[in-house]
Amino acid sequence: MKRTLIAFTAGAIFVGSLTYTFAGHTDKAEAQPPVTKAVVLNEATILRNLTKSAELVTLTGEAEKTIPYINEKWYGDQQAFVHVEGPFKLGINTAKIEVTTSGNVVKVRLPQPELISLSLPYDTTDVHKSSGVFRKDISEETTKALYKKAEKAIRKDIANDKQAQDRAEANAESVVRNLVLKINGVEAVTFQ
C-alpha cells in the first residue's frame, strides 16, 4: 500500500531578530531499501518553492518622528508638535529573486530589502498645539500636512538606515539559505 508524503513549512520573522520555524509531518510507508539516484536541480522548481508567498519579511521595528511647526507674527505665535509612531516591516519581494544552479550548488540573487509595510495611525498621532491670544488654533489641514510630512520623513529615514538595511539583507540570506538547503539534492547555496 502506498502512502503520500505530506510536508509543509511555516515562516515568521519579527522584532529585529530573525526567527523562523520549520515544521514537517511525514507519514511513512513500510521500510523500503534506499534507492540511490542522481538528483538534477531545476531552477524553476527552486523559484516556485521560494516564491510561494509574495514577500518575505526579514526585519520589523518601530519608527517615530516629531515634526515642529512654528509661525511667529508680531501679534502672536502659533506652535504645534506632531508626534507620529508605529511599526514597520522590511523585506524582499520574492518575485524578484533570481536563481541559477551549477551542479548541486544553487546561486541566489536577492533583491534589495524594501519597506513592506508602515503603520502610522492618524488617530493615535500625538499633537500639541499652542496659540497666542490673538491667533487662531492651528487648522486641521495644517495638522494633516504635518502628519504627512512626518510619514514621508520616516519612510526616508528607513530607506537610508544602513544598519536596518544590512540586517534585513542578512536575515533574508539566512532564511533563503535554510529554505533552499531543505530541497532534496542541494549541497550548497551561494549569494551573488
Secondary structure, DSSP 8 states (H G I E B T S, - for coil): ---------B---BTTB---B--------S------------HHHHHHHHTSSSEEEEEEEEEEEEEEEEEEETTEEEEEEEEEEEEEEEEEEGGG-EEEEETTEEEEE----EEEEE---GGG-EEEEEE-TTS----HHHHHHHHHHHHHHHHHHHHH-HHHHHHHHHHHHHHHHHHHHTSTT--EEEE-
